[in-house]
């Protein structure tokens, strides 16, 4: 194999590695594991804030923004899908 072929193979390997990382990042960004983790952290932070601000029923009231976050991730994906279908018709 000559030097130019080796360079092409090296570049191809780099592209494949990059594509794998991009696909893994995208999978993480859209995963329920990530959404669940963010929802748990959101709930915990809000409960702590509500306790420190002496709000009534901090455990129950912290559910509102947490559920709001989850609903926004669900509807956000649906709206994105509809937008892509509308804007990029084939």
N, CA, C and O of each residue as an XYZ file, in Angstrom:
360
protein
N       0.850     -1.169      0.000
C       0.000      0.000      0.000
C       0.900      1.239      0.000
O       1.861      1.331      0.765
N       0.565      2.179     -0.873
C       1.401      3.373     -0.920
C       0.951      4.395      0.123
O      -0.044      4.209      0.823
N       1.709      5.462      0.198
C       1.502      6.471      1.242
C       0.138      7.156      1.131
O      -0.490      7.437      2.152
N      -0.329      7.426     -0.084
C      -1.621      8.095     -0.251
C      -2.772      7.185      0.202
O      -3.750      7.664      0.776
N      -2.660      5.902     -0.051
C      -3.694      4.963      0.397
C      -3.719      4.878      1.925
O      -4.785      4.807      2.536
N      -2.544      4.886      2.523
C      -2.462      4.860      3.981
C      -3.090      6.117      4.581
O      -3.779      6.054      5.599
N      -2.844      7.255      3.939
C      -3.414      8.508      4.423
C      -4.939      8.485      4.302
O      -5.643      8.937      5.205
N      -5.441      7.965      3.199
C      -6.895      7.859      3.009
C      -7.499      6.943      4.066
O      -8.540      7.269      4.637
N      -6.868      5.806      4.336
C      -7.364      4.884      5.361
C      -7.336      5.525      6.745
O      -8.251      5.331      7.545
N      -6.295      6.279      7.018
C      -6.193      6.981      8.302
C      -7.318      8.000      8.457
O      -7.945      8.094      9.513
N      -7.564      8.758      7.397
C      -8.647      9.747      7.419
C     -10.006      9.058      7.570
O     -10.866      9.533      8.311
N     -10.194      7.960      6.879
C     -11.445      7.202      6.974
C     -11.660      6.677      8.397
O     -12.776      6.708      8.916
N     -10.603      6.204      9.008
C     -10.682      5.729     10.391
C     -11.064      6.875     11.327
O     -11.895      6.701     12.218
N     -10.462      8.038     11.125
C     -10.788      9.206     11.950
C     -12.259      9.600     11.782
O     -12.930      9.935     12.759
N     -12.752      9.559     10.552
C     -14.157      9.906     10.288
C     -15.090      8.911     10.962
O     -16.097      9.300     11.553
N     -14.758      7.632     10.874
C     -15.593      6.613     11.511
C     -15.601      6.771     13.029
O     -16.644      6.610     13.663
N     -14.460      7.080     13.609
C     -14.382      7.304     15.054
C     -15.200      8.529     15.456
O     -15.910      8.507     16.462
N     -15.098      9.587     14.675
C     -15.864     10.792     14.960
C     -17.357     10.513     14.836
O     -18.135     10.944     15.688
N     -17.767      9.806     13.800
C     -19.179      9.475     13.617
C     -19.711      8.652     14.791
O     -20.842      8.855     15.231
N     -18.908      7.737     15.290
C     -19.309      6.934     16.439
C     -19.535      7.823     17.658
O     -20.528      7.667     18.368
N     -18.612      8.758     17.901
C     -18.758      9.679     19.042
C     -19.999     10.554     18.891
O     -20.735     10.767     19.854
N     -20.228     11.058     17.683
C     -21.391     11.910     17.435
C     -22.684     11.119     17.646
O     -23.621     11.620     18.267
N     -22.737      9.896     17.137
C     -23.917      9.057     17.304
C     -24.151      8.722     18.777
O     -25.294      8.716     19.234
N     -23.088      8.447     19.515
C     -23.214      8.151     20.944
C     -23.696      9.382     21.702
O     -24.551      9.269     22.581
N     -23.161     10.553     21.377
C     -23.609     11.797     22.017
C     -25.082     12.058     21.731
O     -25.829     12.450     22.627
N     -25.500     11.844     20.496
C     -26.898     12.058     20.121
C     -27.799     11.065     20.862
O     -28.872     11.437     21.337
N     -27.371      9.821     20.962
C     -28.148      8.813     21.678
C     -28.302      9.210     23.145
O     -29.379      9.052     23.720
N     -27.243      9.719     23.746
C     -27.305     10.158     25.144
C     -28.252     11.353     25.281
O     -29.069     11.396     26.200
N     -28.144     12.316     24.373
C     -28.974     13.523     24.443
C     -30.459     13.202     24.371
O     -31.268     13.911     24.969
N     -30.831     12.166     23.662
C     -32.242     11.829     23.491
C     -32.688     10.669     24.380
O     -33.842     10.246     24.300
N     -31.810     10.154     25.214
C     -32.138      8.969     26.016
C     -33.018      9.304     27.217
O     -32.969     10.406     27.762
N     -33.813      8.330     27.607
C     -34.631      8.480     28.815
C     -33.755      8.464     30.058
O     -34.132      9.036     31.081
N     -32.606      7.827     29.994
C     -31.681      7.829     31.141
C     -31.265      9.255     31.473
O     -31.261      9.653     32.638
N     -30.917     10.017     30.453
C     -30.511     11.409     30.656
C     -31.683     12.234     31.185
O     -31.525     13.012     32.126
N     -32.847     12.062     30.584
C     -34.028     12.807     31.019
C     -34.370     12.487     32.474
O     -34.695     13.383     33.253
N     -34.296     11.213     32.831
C     -34.589     10.797     34.203
C     -33.575     11.392     35.177
O     -33.944     11.863     36.253
N     -32.301     11.371     34.798
C     -31.255     11.931     35.650
C     -31.478     13.427     35.870
O     -31.378     13.909     36.998
N     -31.777     14.161     34.801
C     -32.016     15.599     34.921
C     -33.263     15.857     35.754
O     -33.283     16.783     36.565
N     -34.304     15.049     35.565
C     -35.531     15.218     36.348
C     -35.250     14.997     37.834
O     -35.743     15.749     38.675
N     -34.467     13.979     38.161
C     -34.118     13.714     39.574
C     -33.314     14.864     40.168
O     -33.576     15.299     41.290
N     -32.339     15.351     39.416
C     -31.540     16.477     39.896
C     -32.390     17.736     40.043
O     -32.241     18.478     41.014
N     -33.271     17.974     39.088
C     -34.172     19.124     39.158
C     -35.043     19.032     40.400
O     -35.170     19.997     41.153
N     -35.637     17.879     40.606
C     -36.513     17.676     41.766
C     -35.750     17.912     43.070
O     -36.242     18.599     43.965
N     -34.556     17.346     43.175
C     -33.751     17.477     44.386
C     -33.395     18.933     44.671
O     -33.538     19.401     45.801
N     -32.935     19.643     43.655
C     -32.552     21.047     43.835
C     -33.766     21.882     44.238
O     -33.668     22.740     45.115
N     -34.896     21.634     43.605
C     -36.089     22.420     43.921
C     -36.591     22.111     45.324
O     -37.024     23.021     46.031
N     -36.543     20.845     45.745
C     -36.941     20.497     47.109
C     -36.045     21.227     48.118
O     -36.535     21.793     49.095
N     -34.756     21.209     47.877
C     -33.823     21.911     48.778
C     -34.149     23.404     48.824
O     -34.183     24.005     49.898
N     -34.386     23.993     47.658
C     -34.743     25.409     47.616
C     -36.045     25.671     48.367
O     -36.130     26.615     49.153
N     -37.049     24.846     48.130
C     -38.338     25.046     48.797
C     -38.208     24.909     50.310
O     -38.838     25.655     51.060
N     -37.392     23.957     50.759
C     -37.153     23.836     52.205
C     -36.463     25.093     52.738
O     -36.853     25.630     53.774
N     -35.446     25.552     52.028
C     -34.704     26.721     52.516
C     -35.561     27.995     52.477
O     -35.355     28.902     53.283
N     -36.511     28.065     51.552
C     -37.402     29.219     51.462
C     -38.642     29.036     52.329
O     -39.511     29.907     52.377
N     -38.717     27.902     53.012
C     -39.819     27.587     53.917
C     -41.175     27.578     53.201
O     -42.170     28.083     53.720
N     -41.190     26.993     51.998
C     -42.435     26.860     51.251
C     -43.221     25.670     51.792
O     -42.641     24.729     52.335
N     -44.528     25.717     51.642
C     -45.385     24.614     52.077
C     -45.228     23.423     51.140
O     -45.060     23.602     49.934
N     -45.278     22.253     51.664
C     -45.227     20.982     50.923
C     -44.136     20.950     49.841
O     -44.450     20.824     48.658
N     -42.899     21.061     50.224
C     -41.828     21.132     49.219
C     -41.728     19.878     48.347
O     -41.414     19.974     47.161
N     -41.994     18.707     48.924
C     -41.877     17.480     48.132
C     -42.947     17.417     47.047
O     -42.674     17.000     45.921
N     -44.148     17.828     47.385
C     -45.238     17.810     46.407
C     -45.082     18.935     45.392
O     -45.223     18.710     44.190
N     -44.794     20.131     45.861
C     -44.696     21.279     44.966
C     -43.503     21.191     44.009
O     -43.524     21.792     42.935
N     -42.482     20.458     44.389
C     -41.318     20.303     43.509
C     -41.636     19.412     42.308
O     -40.887     19.388     41.331
N     -42.747     18.684     42.383
C     -43.131     17.843     41.249
C     -43.547     18.682     40.038
O     -43.354     18.258     38.898
N     -44.110     19.856     40.275
C     -44.628     20.672     39.171
C     -43.525     21.020     38.160
O     -43.695     20.710     36.980
N     -42.413     21.639     38.550
C     -41.387     21.950     37.550
C     -40.709     20.695     36.987
O     -40.258     20.688     35.842
N     -40.642     19.650     37.789
C     -40.019     18.409     37.308
C     -40.867     17.780     36.208
O     -40.343     17.378     35.169
N     -42.161     17.695     36.433
C     -43.067     17.160     35.409
C     -43.068     18.093     34.193
O     -43.130     17.632     33.053
N     -43.000     19.392     34.440
C     -42.909     20.350     33.332
C     -41.690     20.091     32.462
O     -41.769     20.150     31.235
N     -40.568     19.804     33.098
C     -39.361     19.480     32.333
C     -39.588     18.240     31.470
O     -39.279     18.241     30.279
N     -40.128     17.184     32.077
C     -40.345     15.944     31.324
C     -41.317     16.161     30.168
O     -41.093     15.659     29.067
N     -42.376     16.895     30.408
C     -43.335     17.176     29.331
C     -42.686     17.989     28.212
O     -42.970     17.773     27.034
N     -41.818     18.918     28.584
C     -41.154     19.725     27.553
C     -40.230     18.876     26.695
O     -40.098     19.130     25.498
N     -39.583     17.866     27.285
C     -38.706     17.012     26.485
C     -39.513     16.120     25.552
O     -39.088     15.836     24.433
N     -40.674     15.680     26.014
C     -41.519     14.828     25.173
C     -42.114     15.639     24.027
O     -42.010     15.248     22.865
N     -42.735     16.765     24.356
C     -43.359     17.580     23.307
C     -42.315     18.248     22.424
O     -42.554     18.476     21.239
N     -41.161     18.562     22.996
C     -40.093     19.165     22.198
C     -39.672     18.260     21.060
O     -39.457     18.730     19.942
N     -39.553     16.980     21.324
C     -39.179     16.030     20.267
C     -40.272     15.918     19.213
O     -39.976     15.819     18.023
N     -41.540     15.933     19.643
C     -42.643     15.861     18.688
C     -42.692     17.110     17.812
O     -42.892     17.023     16.601
N     -42.507     18.267     18.436
C     -42.511     19.522     17.680
C     -41.323     19.558     16.720
O     -41.463     19.995     15.577
N     -40.162     19.104     17.174
C     -38.981     19.064     16.308
C     -39.226     18.168     15.105
O     -38.886     18.527     13.978
N     -39.815     17.002     15.347
C     -40.089     16.063     14.258
C     -41.044     16.690     13.245
O     -40.831     16.591     12.037
N     -42.093     17.334     13.746
C     -43.069     17.987     12.859
C     -42.406     19.114     12.087
O     -42.667     19.280     10.895
N     -41.552     19.892     12.746
C     -40.857     20.999     12.101
C     -39.971     20.490     10.980
O     -39.959     21.054      9.886
N     -39.228     19.423     11.251
C     -38.347     18.851     10.223
C     -39.165     18.345      9.045
O     -38.791     18.559      7.891
N     -40.284     17.672      9.329
C     -41.137     17.168      8.247
C     -41.691     18.316      7.399
O     -41.807     18.192      6.180
N     -42.028     19.422      8.044
C     -42.601     20.570      7.335
C     -41.543     21.346      6.574
O     -41.748     21.704      5.414
N     -40.416     21.609      7.214
C     -39.396     22.456      6.617
C     -38.538     21.724      5.580
O     -38.018     22.341      4.651
N     -38.398     20.425      5.743
C     -37.517     19.659      4.860
C     -38.297     18.549      4.160
O     -37.929     17.376      4.224
N     -39.372     18.937      3.495
C     -40.167     17.960      2.750
C     -39.322     17.357      1.641
O     -38.517     18.031      0.998
N     -39.527     16.100      1.448
C     -38.777     15.411      0.374
C     -39.581     15.415     -0.908
O     -39.127     14.887     -1.923
